Amino acid sequence: QNGTMVWQKTMGGSRRDSGSSIIQTADGGFAMTGNSYSSDGDVTANHGSSDIWVLKTDAGGDLLWQKTFGGSKLDWGHSLVELPGGDLVVTGVTASSDGDVSLNHGAGDIWVIRLTSEGEKVWEKTYGGSFSDNGWKMAPSSSGGVYLSGESFSVDGDFSGNHGDADLWVAEIDGNGTLLWYRMLGGQYYESGSWLTRMPDGNVTVCGTTRSADGDVSGSRGEGDLWIVKVDTSGAVLPAGSGQPST
């Protein structure tokens, strides 16, 4: 708590490997996701280019298991959560349409994988359209699934209602990966949702960036702003200081 190093660990192989998200799991250990280009050292397999890498350690940081998921193109893991029963859900982006990826809508898709507590794949789903889509952050939902935030350039496939360039994308899926709702928020320029959290009142707050001054965006300060959006559990935007959806 004073910044003194308790322990540190490095994990990887001979090529570039990185981590992007870590959580403490119910058993006191840690689960992590990121990406790996390696196929040696701590990394047992590579499907081609970069794979999503998921690792589990004990409380002291000793590796218990690791898994790679991907296809022949670029795949990255950006966020993971633990569900009440101990399963892990990972999100990121995939440009692949082979290997572990059952469907690619075009360019990069938002990719979500559910794993057992031992790292075995339960299911995987892609969400997107013909342009680039990316999942950045997740939080557990009250329904046993997860909320997700990211960005979408698409105007077709799973998504409609793009305002221009990329929109901030916020959504909820259930424990089986079924898309319950989604919302595209933004203006004529670039928006992205890089973080979200479920609030004590049950609503969801998303933080990201905006370059717009129109559409859903008001109060622009300049070329690019930090953007905070609060939505209810159906995706309706809530006005500041209110618990009710805006009209």
C-alpha positions in Angstrom: 0.0 0.0 0.0 3.1 2.3 0.2 4.4 1.4 -3.2 7.0 -1.1 -2.0 7.3 -4.0 -4.4 6.0 -7.2 -2.9 6.7 -9.5 -5.8 7.0 -9.3 -9.6 6.7 -11.9 -12.4 7.5 -11.9 -16.1 5.6 -14.3 -18.4 6.1 -14.9 -22.1 8.1 -16.4 -24.9 10.8 -15.2 -27.3 8.5 -12.8 -29.2 6.4 -9.9 -28.1 3.8 -10.5 -25.3 1.8 -8.0 -23.3 -0.9 -7.7 -20.8 -3.9 -5.3 -20.9 -6.2 -6.3 -18.0 -5.9 -8.0 -14.7 -8.5 -8.9 -12.0 -8.2 -10.7 -8.6 -10.4 -13.8 -8.7 -12.6 -15.2 -5.9 -9.9 -17.7 -4.9 -7.4 -14.9 -4.2 -5.4 -15.4 -7.4 -5.2 -13.3 -10.5 -6.6 -13.6 -14.0 -5.1 -11.6 -16.9 -5.5 -11.1 -20.6 -3.5 -9.5 -23.3 -1.8 -10.7 -26.5 1.0 -13.0 -27.5 3.1 -13.5 -30.6 5.1 -16.3 -29.0 4.9 -20.1 -29.3 7.5 -21.0 -26.7 8.5 -20.3 -23.1 5.3 -19.9 -21.1 3.2 -19.8 -24.3 2.2 -23.2 -25.5 0.7 -22.4 -28.9 0.2 -19.6 -31.5 -2.4 -19.6 -34.2 -0.7 -17.0 -36.3 0.2 -13.3 -35.9 -1.0 -12.2 -32.4 -3.3 -14.3 -30.2 -5.5 -13.4 -27.3 -3.6 -14.7 -24.3 -5.4 -15.6 -21.0 -3.4 -16.5 -17.8 -4.3 -17.5 -14.3 -2.0 -17.3 -11.3 -2.2 -18.0 -7.6 -2.0 -15.2 -5.0 1.8 -15.2 -5.2 1.8 -14.7 -9.0 2.9 -18.3 -9.9 1.4 -19.4 -13.2 -1.4 -22.0 -12.9 -2.5 -22.1 -16.5 -2.4 -20.1 -19.7 -4.3 -20.4 -23.0 -4.1 -18.7 -26.4 -7.1 -18.1 -28.6 -7.1 -16.8 -32.2 -6.8 -17.4 -35.9 -4.3 -16.6 -38.6 -4.6 -12.8 -38.3 -4.4 -10.3 -35.5 -6.3 -11.1 -32.2 -6.0 -9.0 -29.0 -7.5 -9.4 -25.5 -8.4 -6.1 -23.8 -10.6 -6.9 -20.8 -11.8 -9.8 -18.7 -14.3 -10.4 -15.8 -15.1 -13.2 -13.4 -18.7 -14.4 -13.3 -20.2 -15.5 -10.0 -19.7 -19.2 -10.7 -16.0 -18.7 -11.4 -16.1 -18.6 -15.2 -14.1 -15.9 -17.0 -15.3 -13.8 -19.9 -12.8 -12.1 -22.1 -13.3 -9.4 -24.8 -11.1 -7.8 -27.4 -10.8 -7.7 -31.2 -10.2 -10.3 -33.9 -9.4 -9.9 -37.6 -9.4 -13.6 -38.1 -12.0 -15.9 -39.6 -10.4 -19.2 -38.8 -8.9 -21.1 -35.9 -10.9 -20.4 -32.8 -13.0 -17.7 -34.6 -16.2 -19.1 -36.0 -17.4 -15.9 -37.8 -15.9 -12.7 -39.0 -18.3 -9.9 -40.2 -15.5 -8.0 -41.9 -12.3 -6.1 -40.9 -12.0 -6.4 -37.1 -14.8 -7.7 -34.9 -15.6 -7.4 -31.2 -14.7 -10.9 -29.9 -16.0 -12.4 -26.6 -14.9 -15.7 -25.2 -16.3 -17.4 -22.1 -14.0 -19.8 -20.3 -14.2 -22.1 -17.3 -12.2 -21.4 -14.2 -9.6 -23.8 -15.7 -9.4 -21.9 -19.0 -11.5 -24.3 -21.1 -13.6 -22.5 -23.8 -17.3 -22.6 -23.2 -18.3 -20.5 -26.2 -17.1 -17.6 -28.4 -19.0 -15.0 -30.2 -18.2 -12.1 -32.6 -20.2 -8.9 -32.9 -19.7 -6.4 -35.7 -20.2 -5.3 -39.3 -18.2 -4.8 -42.4 -16.0 -2.2 -40.9 -13.8 -2.2 -37.9 -15.3 -2.8 -34.4 -13.4 -3.2 -31.1 -14.3 -4.2 -27.6 -12.3 -2.4 -24.9 -13.9 -3.0 -21.5 -16.4 -5.2 -19.6 -18.2 -5.2 -16.3 -20.5 -8.0 -14.8 -24.2 -7.3 -15.3 -27.0 -8.0 -13.0 -28.4 -10.7 -15.4 -25.4 -13.0 -15.1 -23.8 -11.7 -18.3 -21.6 -8.6 -19.0 -21.8 -5.0 -20.1 -19.3 -4.1 -22.8 -17.9 -0.8 -24.2 -15.8 -0.1 -27.3 -16.1 1.5 -30.7 -17.8 0.7 -34.0 -17.2 2.0 -37.5 -19.9 -0.3 -38.9 -23.2 0.6 -40.4 -24.4 -3.0 -41.1 -24.2 -6.5 -39.7 -25.0 -6.6 -36.0 -25.0 -2.8 -35.7 -27.0 0.1 -37.1 -27.3 3.8 -36.3 -23.8 5.0 -36.8 -23.5 8.8 -36.5 -20.3 9.1 -38.6 -16.7 7.8 -38.4 -16.6 5.6 -35.2 -19.2 5.6 -32.5 -18.9 4.8 -28.8 -20.6 1.4 -28.5 -22.1 0.1 -25.3 -24.0 -3.2 -25.0 -25.1 -6.0 -22.8 -24.9 -9.8 -23.5 -26.3 -12.6 -21.4 -24.3 -15.5 -20.0 -24.7 -17.4 -23.4 -23.4 -14.5 -25.4 -26.8 -13.3 -26.7 -26.8 -9.6 -27.5 -29.5 -8.2 -25.3 -29.2 -4.6 -26.4 -26.6 -2.1 -27.8 -26.4 1.6 -28.3 -24.3 3.6 -30.8 -23.5 7.0 -29.4 -21.6 9.9 -31.0 -21.5 12.6 -33.6 -20.0 13.0 -37.1 -16.4 12.3 -35.9 -14.6 9.7 -33.8 -15.9 8.4 -30.5 -14.8 5.4 -28.4 -15.7 3.9 -25.1 -12.6 2.7 -23.3 -13.9 2.0 -19.8 -17.2 1.3 -18.1 -18.5 0.4 -14.7 -21.8 -0.6 -13.2 -22.9 2.1 -10.7 -24.5 1.4 -7.2 -27.8 2.6 -8.7 -27.7 -0.2 -11.3 -27.0 2.1 -14.2 -23.8 2.0 -16.4 -21.3 4.8 -16.8 -19.0 4.7 -19.8 -15.8 6.8 -20.2 -14.0 7.4 -23.4 -13.2 10.0 -26.0 -15.0 12.2 -28.5 -14.0 14.5 -31.3 -17.5 15.6 -32.2 -19.6 18.6 -31.3 -22.9 17.3 -32.6 -25.3 14.3 -32.4 -25.2 12.9 -28.9 -22.2 15.2 -27.9 -22.7 18.6 -26.3 -20.3 21.0 -24.7 -17.3 20.3 -26.8 -14.1 21.9 -25.5 -11.9 21.4 -28.6 -10.4 18.9 -30.9 -10.7 15.9 -28.7 -12.5 15.6 -25.3 -12.9 13.1 -22.5 -16.5 11.9 -22.8 -18.6 10.4 -20.0 -22.0 8.9 -20.8 -24.4 7.3 -18.3 -27.0 4.8 -19.6 -29.7 2.7 -17.9 -29.8 -1.1 -18.2 -31.6 -0.9 -21.5 -29.0 1.5 -23.1 -31.1 4.7 -22.8 -28.9 7.7 -22.1 -29.5 9.4 -18.7 -29.3 13.1 -18.3 -26.8 14.5 -15.8 -28.1 14.5 -12.2 -31.1 12.3 -13.1 -32.0 8.7 -12.7 -34.5 8.8 -15.6 -33.8 8.3 -19.3 -33.7 11.4 -21.5 -36.5 12.0 -24.0 
